[in-house]
Amino acid sequence: MGKQQSLFLAVSFLATSLAGCGDAATLTLSDGERRELSDYRGQWLVVNYFAEWCAPCLREMPLLNELNDIEGPEVLAVSFDSLPPAELKRLKTDYRMTMPVAAGLEGPWPFETPRALPTTMVINPSGKLVDSHQGELKAEDLARWQDIYWGD
């Protein structure tokens, strides 16, 4: 076998070995539990970025709580600010958030960190981004998503 063939086989082997070794899309909840995007596979997921200093974010929390409390998509609130678990727990209590609250997302999520708040994304059961909304959510936004995506 020539040098070029050996080099080709070595590079091919390395590329094949590294395929699938990428980091998983993960998150850490306010209680310290670690989850992966793949944990939500087969379910609709609504991801909402918020911050305590963002008035529209806080105004939409009751609406997101309602969405979380009905049978429908999983709802995940993600803190825009890097906060320790104790601070996240306090926010969850102070604002009566019924959905899980994450300190942040790591790895290859199907969207970038938003540049404006609030921002909400809809992830389909296959883990792909299908919709997003920048600005305060209204009941009609969630009703539209329900009609289009997760039904009754």
Sequence and secondary structure as in RCSB ss.txt:
>XXXX:A:sequence
MGKQQSLFLAVSFLATSLAGCGDAATLTLSDGERRELSDYRGQWLVVNYFAEWCAPCLREMPLLNELNDIEGPEV
LAVSFDSLPPAELKRLKTDYRMTMPVAAGLEGPWPFETPRALPTTMVINPSGKLVDSHQGELKAEDLARWQDIYW
GD
>XXXX:A:secstr
  HHHHHHHHHHHHHHHHTT S   EEEETTS EEEGGGGTTS EEEEEE TT HHHHHHHHHHHHHHHSSS EE
EEEESS   HHHHHHHHHHTT  S EEEEEES  SS   SSSSEEEEE TTS EEEEEES   HHHHHHHIIIII
  
